[in-house]
């Protein structure tokens, strides 16, 4: 399953999410929303207004969610 973290610079929850994924050894891709207009449009079309947004297969969520990250491992 592909896991994408849509992130922004200097975002505490984004950093915590990426660090938690790394700690658990979960492969993921980070996309900077400030550098990719298409990614920003994708996130907004999903109804999200804050970062991070994590997309894992058919599941997605916003914010730092250790409970959801645990389900990925």
C-alpha positions in Angstrom: 0.0 0.0 0.0 1.3 3.5 -0.9 1.3 5.9 2.0 1.5 9.6 1.2 1.9 12.4 3.8 0.9 15.8 2.5 2.9 18.2 4.7 3.9 21.8 5.2 7.2 23.2 6.5 7.4 24.0 10.2 4.3 22.0 10.9 4.6 20.3 14.3 1.9 17.7 13.6 3.5 17.0 10.2 6.9 16.4 11.8 5.4 14.1 14.4 3.5 12.1 11.8 6.6 11.6 9.6 8.7 10.7 12.7 6.1 8.1 13.9 6.0 6.5 10.5 9.8 6.4 10.3 10.1 4.9 13.9 7.7 2.1 12.9 9.6 1.5 9.7 6.6 2.3 7.6 7.5 3.4 4.0 5.9 6.6 3.0 6.3 9.5 0.6 6.1 13.2 1.8 4.7 15.8 -0.5 5.2 19.5 0.5 1.9 21.2 -0.1 3.6 24.6 -0.4 5.6 23.4 -3.4 2.9 21.4 -5.2 -0.3 23.1 -6.3 -1.8 19.8 -7.6 -1.3 18.2 -4.3 -2.9 21.2 -2.5 -5.9 20.9 -4.9 -6.1 17.1 -4.1 -6.1 17.7 -0.4 -8.7 20.5 -0.6 -10.9 18.4 -2.8 -10.9 15.7 -0.1 -12.3 18.3 2.3 -9.2 19.0 4.3 -8.0 22.4 5.4 -5.0 21.5 7.7 -1.9 19.5 7.4 -0.8 16.8 7.6 -3.1 14.8 5.5 -2.2 11.1 5.3 -3.5 8.9 2.6 -3.0 5.2 3.1 -4.8 3.2 0.4 -8.5 4.0 0.6 -8.1 5.5 4.1 -7.2 9.1 4.9 -7.1 11.4 7.8 -5.7 14.8 8.9 -3.6 15.7 11.9 -1.2 13.6 14.0 -3.1 10.3 14.6 -1.0 7.8 16.5 -4.0 5.4 16.6 -4.2 5.4 12.7 -0.5 5.1 12.3 -0.5 2.1 14.6 -3.1 0.4 12.4 -0.6 0.7 9.5 2.1 -1.3 11.2 
